[in-house]
Amino acid sequence: MGGGAHGDPIAVVTRRIASQSFVDHFTALGTARSNESIDVTARISSIVTAIRFREGQRVRTGDVLVTLESRQESASLSLAEAQEKQAENQFARSRTLAATRAVSAADLEQLEANLMVARAQVRGAKARLDTLSVKAPFAGTVGLRKVSLGDLVGPETVITTLDDTSLIKLEFGMPESYITDLKPGQQITAESSVFPGRRFTGTVASLDTRVDAATRSITVIATVPNDDNQLKPGMFLTVSLEKKRDDVLLIPEEALVPREGRQYVFLVEDGKAIEREVSLGGRAPGLAEVRTGLEAGAVVITEGTQRVRNGSAVQVAPTS
């Protein structure tokens, strides 16, 4: 007959648990995004008169990509500038005459107001003319050209694309159980099947403020330098994160006794087996992290858990 609380002690093998350092490993599938990305469009409808970029060209902030028909706007600016010059001359002459009271103060104020209106009209004409030069809002690489000279384009017409890929944003999801283990600034590595053996390094930039109710995961954005422009938007990469923690309790997996969806271990106290429920965290080969239920220094049964019950008398077998 097997031993028990009222029989011979059951032979068991134990291990004393000590806290140690532990490195969490997380992996996920991420999608590469541009640091900045737009469809280049015109703000108003007009005819394309010049295309000033090449497909795949690197451009700087403010570079003109496309020029649109501007004869009417140029004429409007010339008229506004002429009216401004006339208003300036009238105000200058009247200000001189006002010193001799040949022009009333009210007339001088009206002429000054006219000058301010003329200057505003010049600024408006310049702004309208500027809308006919489609410029790059940030430095990046232009994509395929989708218009030709003479095309009528408008706000709904995609002229080309512009991507800043000097920095790649990796978007990936992590289970909600890992939320407390993710922090901005945490280092990540990424690998792509396109570049076997190469590891790209980056850092966690931000986490979504919400957990997806359907997938129970949170979206994470990491940034990866892309100075050699090898990574392209839309690529899939395997993302790996590591986090070192101290004072972690690890027990052998064979010490665990699963029952009804819960995990238990048996401790040895005063020659008896004492059942204790535990909650688990990370895993390592052959080991499981115990987050609650045990303390450092506890002696757990690693062999013989199938034969013991709570309160069973046990005999700790010597280990070689």
C-alpha positions as CSV (number, residue, x, y, z in Angstrom):
1,M,0.0,0.0,0.0
2,G,1.2,3.6,-0.7
3,G,2.2,5.8,2.2
4,G,0.0,8.7,3.4
5,A,-1.0,10.7,6.4
6,H,-1.4,7.5,8.5
7,G,1.1,5.2,6.7
8,D,4.7,5.0,5.9
9,P,6.3,8.3,4.6
10,I,6.2,8.6,0.8
11,A,9.7,9.0,-0.8
12,V,9.9,12.3,-2.7
13,V,12.5,14.4,-4.4
14,T,12.5,18.1,-3.6
15,R,14.2,21.4,-4.5
16,R,14.6,24.6,-2.5
17,I,13.4,27.6,-4.4
18,A,15.7,30.7,-4.7
19,S,15.0,34.0,-6.4
20,Q,17.1,34.6,-9.6
21,S,17.3,36.8,-12.7
22,F,15.0,36.0,-15.6
23,V,14.7,37.2,-19.1
24,D,11.3,37.4,-20.7
25,H,11.1,36.7,-24.4
26,F,8.2,37.9,-26.5
27,T,7.7,37.4,-30.2
28,A,5.1,38.9,-32.6
29,L,4.6,39.5,-36.3
30,G,4.9,43.2,-37.2
31,T,4.2,45.3,-40.3
32,A,6.6,47.9,-41.4
33,R,5.2,51.4,-41.9
34,S,6.8,54.6,-43.1
35,N,7.7,57.2,-40.5
36,E,5.6,59.6,-42.6
37,S,3.5,58.7,-45.6
38,I,1.1,60.7,-47.8
39,D,-0.6,60.7,-51.2
40,V,0.6,63.9,-52.9
41,T,-2.4,66.0,-54.2
42,A,-3.1,69.5,-55.4
43,R,-5.1,71.9,-53.2
44,I,-7.1,73.3,-56.2
45,S,-8.0,72.1,-59.6
46,S,-5.7,73.2,-62.5
47,I,-3.6,71.9,-65.4
48,V,-0.2,70.3,-64.9
49,T,2.4,72.5,-66.6
50,A,5.7,71.0,-65.2
51,I,6.7,67.8,-63.4
52,R,9.8,68.4,-61.3
53,F,10.5,65.0,-59.8
54,R,11.7,61.6,-60.9
55,E,10.2,58.4,-59.7
56,G,12.1,57.1,-56.7
57,Q,13.9,60.5,-56.1
58,R,14.9,61.7,-52.7
59,V,13.4,65.2,-52.1
60,R,13.8,67.7,-49.3
61,T,11.1,69.6,-47.4
62,G,9.7,72.4,-49.6
63,D,11.0,71.0,-52.9
64,V,8.5,71.7,-55.7
65,L,7.2,68.4,-57.2
66,V,4.6,69.7,-59.7
67,T,3.7,73.2,-61.1
68,L,0.2,74.0,-62.2
69,E,-1.2,76.5,-64.7
70,S,-0.8,79.9,-63.0
71,R,-1.2,82.7,-65.6
72,Q,-4.4,84.0,-64.1
73,E,-3.0,84.0,-60.5
74,S,0.2,85.6,-61.7
75,A,-1.8,88.4,-63.3
76,S,-3.8,88.8,-60.2
77,L,-0.6,89.2,-58.1
78,S,0.8,91.8,-60.6
79,L,-2.4,93.8,-60.3
80,A,-2.4,93.5,-56.5
81,E,1.2,94.7,-56.3
82,A,0.5,97.7,-58.6
83,Q,-2.4,98.7,-56.4
84,E,-0.2,98.3,-53.3
85,K,2.4,100.6,-54.9
86,Q,-0.2,103.2,-55.7
87,A,-1.6,103.1,-52.2
88,E,1.9,103.5,-50.7
89,N,2.6,106.5,-52.9
90,Q,-0.8,108.2,-52.0
91,F,-0.2,107.6,-48.3
92,A,3.4,108.9,-48.4
93,R,2.3,112.1,-50.2
94,S,-0.6,112.7,-47.9
95,R,1.5,112.1,-44.8
96,T,3.8,114.9,-45.9
97,L,0.9,117.2,-46.6
98,A,-0.7,116.3,-43.2
99,A,2.3,118.1,-41.5
100,T,1.0,121.3,-43.0
101,R,-2.6,120.4,-42.3
102,A,-3.4,120.3,-46.1
103,V,-4.8,116.8,-45.5
104,S,-7.1,116.1,-42.6
105,A,-6.3,113.4,-40.1
106,A,-9.4,111.5,-41.1
107,D,-8.3,111.4,-44.8
108,L,-4.8,110.2,-43.7
109,E,-6.3,107.4,-41.7
110,Q,-8.4,106.3,-44.7
111,L,-5.4,106.3,-46.9
112,E,-3.5,104.2,-44.4
113,A,-6.4,101.8,-44.2
114,N,-6.4,101.6,-48.0
115,L,-2.7,100.7,-47.9
116,M,-3.3,98.0,-45.4
117,V,-6.0,96.5,-47.6
118,A,-3.7,96.6,-50.6
119,R,-1.0,94.8,-48.7
120,A,-3.4,92.1,-47.6
121,Q,-4.6,91.7,-51.2
122,V,-0.9,91.1,-52.2
123,R,-0.5,88.5,-49.5
124,G,-3.7,86.7,-50.6
125,A,-2.6,86.7,-54.3
126,K,0.8,85.3,-53.3
127,A,-0.9,82.6,-51.3
128,R,-3.2,81.6,-54.2
129,L,-0.2,81.5,-56.5
130,D,1.7,79.4,-54.0
131,T,-1.1,76.7,-54.1
132,L,-0.2,76.1,-57.7
133,S,3.2,74.8,-56.7
134,V,2.8,71.3,-55.2
135,K,5.6,71.0,-52.7
136,A,7.0,68.2,-50.5
137,P,5.8,68.8,-46.9
138,F,8.7,66.7,-45.5
139,A,11.9,65.0,-46.8
140,G,11.4,61.6,-48.2
141,T,11.2,59.4,-51.4
142,V,8.6,60.0,-54.1
143,G,6.9,57.0,-55.6
144,L,5.4,56.3,-59.0
145,R,4.2,59.3,-61.1
146,K,0.5,59.1,-61.8
147,V,-0.1,62.2,-63.8
148,S,1.2,63.6,-67.1
149,L,1.8,67.1,-68.5
150,G,-1.6,68.7,-69.4
151,D,-3.6,66.6,-67.0
152,L,-6.3,68.3,-65.1
153,V,-5.7,67.5,-61.4
154,G,-7.5,68.5,-58.2
155,P,-7.7,67.6,-54.5
156,E,-8.9,64.1,-55.4
157,T,-6.1,63.3,-57.9
158,V,-3.1,61.4,-56.5
159,I,-0.1,62.9,-58.2
160,T,2.4,60.6,-56.6
161,T,3.3,59.2,-53.1
162,L,5.8,60.5,-50.6
163,D,7.4,58.3,-47.9
164,D,9.9,59.1,-45.2
165,T,11.5,55.7,-44.6
166,S,14.7,56.9,-42.8
167,L,12.9,55.6,-39.8
168,I,10.5,52.6,-40.0
169,K,7.6,52.2,-37.6
170,L,6.9,48.6,-36.8
171,E,3.3,47.9,-35.8
172,F,2.5,44.7,-34.0
173,G,0.1,43.3,-31.4
174,M,0.9,41.8,-28.0
175,P,-1.5,39.9,-25.7
176,E,-3.0,42.0,-23.0
177,S,-1.3,39.8,-20.4
178,Y,2.0,41.4,-21.4
179,I,0.9,45.1,-21.0
180,T,2.8,45.5,-17.7
181,D,6.0,44.2,-19.4
182,L,6.0,46.7,-22.2
183,K,7.4,50.2,-21.8
184,P,8.4,53.0,-24.2
185,G,12.2,52.9,-24.8
186,Q,12.4,49.1,-24.5
187,Q,14.7,47.5,-27.0
188,I,13.4,45.2,-29.7
189,T,15.0,43.2,-32.5
190,A,13.3,42.3,-35.8
191,E,14.1,39.8,-38.6
192,S,12.8,39.5,-42.1
193,S,12.9,36.4,-44.4
194,V,14.1,38.8,-47.1
195,F,17.4,39.3,-45.2
196,P,18.3,35.9,-43.7
197,G,20.6,36.2,-40.7
198,R,20.3,40.0,-40.3
199,R,18.8,41.5,-37.2
200,F,17.4,45.0,-37.1
201,T,17.3,46.8,-33.7
202,G,14.9,49.5,-32.5
203,T,12.9,50.6,-29.5
204,V,9.3,50.6,-28.4
205,A,7.9,54.1,-29.2
206,S,4.3,53.9,-28.0
207,L,1.5,51.7,-27.0
208,D,-2.2,52.0,-27.8
209,T,-4.4,53.4,-25.1
210,R,-6.9,50.6,-25.7
211,V,-7.0,46.8,-25.8
212,D,-8.8,45.3,-28.8
213,A,-11.9,43.8,-27.5
214,A,-12.0,41.1,-30.2
215,T,-8.4,39.9,-30.1
216,R,-7.6,40.9,-26.4
217,S,-4.3,42.4,-27.7
218,I,-2.7,45.8,-27.6
219,T,-1.1,47.5,-30.6
220,V,2.5,48.5,-30.1
221,I,4.6,50.8,-32.3
222,A,8.4,50.4,-32.4
223,T,10.8,52.5,-34.4
224,V,13.7,51.0,-36.3
225,P,16.5,53.1,-38.0
226,N,16.6,52.5,-41.8
227,D,19.6,54.4,-42.9
228,D,20.4,52.0,-45.7
229,N,16.8,51.9,-46.9
230,Q,16.6,48.1,-46.9
231,L,13.3,47.9,-45.1
232,K,10.2,48.9,-47.1
233,P,6.7,49.9,-46.0
234,G,4.4,46.9,-46.0
235,M,7.1,44.3,-45.2
236,F,6.4,41.6,-42.5
237,L,9.0,41.2,-39.8
238,T,9.2,38.9,-36.7
239,V,9.6,41.2,-33.7
240,S,11.4,40.0,-30.6
241,L,11.5,41.7,-27.2
242,E,13.5,40.9,-24.1
243,K,13.1,42.1,-20.6
244,K,15.3,41.2,-17.7
245,R,13.8,40.9,-14.2
246,D,15.4,40.2,-10.9
247,D,14.1,38.3,-7.9
248,V,12.0,35.9,-9.9
249,L,10.9,32.5,-8.5
250,L,11.4,29.7,-11.0
251,I,10.3,26.1,-10.2
252,P,10.7,22.9,-12.3
253,E,7.7,22.3,-14.5
254,E,7.4,18.8,-13.0
255,A,6.6,20.3,-9.7
256,L,3.3,21.6,-11.1
257,V,0.1,19.8,-10.4
258,P,-2.7,21.1,-12.7
259,R,-6.2,20.6,-11.6
260,E,-9.5,22.1,-12.9
261,G,-7.7,24.9,-14.7
262,R,-5.6,25.8,-11.7
263,Q,-2.0,25.1,-10.8
264,Y,-0.8,23.6,-7.5
265,V,2.5,22.6,-5.9
266,F,3.3,20.5,-2.9
267,L,5.6,22.0,-0.2
268,V,7.5,20.0,2.4
269,E,6.9,21.4,5.9
270,D,7.7,19.5,9.1
271,G,7.9,16.2,7.2
272,K,4.5,16.6,5.5
273,A,3.3,17.5,2.0
274,I,1.4,20.8,2.0
275,E,-0.7,21.7,-1.1
276,R,-0.4,25.3,-2.3
277,E,-2.1,27.0,-5.2
278,V,0.2,29.2,-7.3
279,S,-0.2,31.6,-10.2
280,L,2.3,31.4,-13.0
281,G,4.0,34.0,-15.2
282,G,6.7,33.5,-17.8
283,R,8.2,30.2,-19.0
284,A,11.7,29.0,-19.7
285,P,12.8,25.6,-20.9
286,G,11.8,23.2,-18.1
287,L,11.0,26.0,-15.7
288,A,7.9,28.1,-14.8
289,E,7.7,31.4,-13.0
290,V,5.7,31.6,-9.9
291,R,4.2,35.0,-9.3
292,T,2.1,34.3,-6.3
293,G,1.7,31.4,-3.8
294,L,5.4,30.8,-3.0
295,E,8.3,32.6,-1.3
296,A,12.0,32.2,-1.7
297,G,13.4,29.4,0.4
298,A,10.3,27.2,0.0
299,V,11.0,23.4,-0.5
300,V,8.8,22.0,-3.3
301,I,8.3,18.4,-4.4
302,T,9.6,17.8,-7.9
303,E,9.2,14.0,-8.0
304,G,6.5,12.0,-6.3
305,T,3.7,14.6,-6.7
306,Q,1.3,11.9,-8.1
307,R,1.5,9.8,-4.9
308,V,1.1,12.5,-2.2
309,R,-2.0,14.2,-0.9
310,N,-2.3,17.3,1.3
311,G,-1.0,16.3,4.7
312,S,0.8,13.2,3.5
313,A,3.9,12.2,5.5
314,V,6.9,12.3,3.2
315,Q,10.5,11.2,3.2
316,V,12.9,13.4,1.2
317,A,15.1,11.1,-0.9
318,P,18.7,12.1,-1.3
319,T,19.6,13.4,-4.7
320,S,22.9,12.5,-6.5
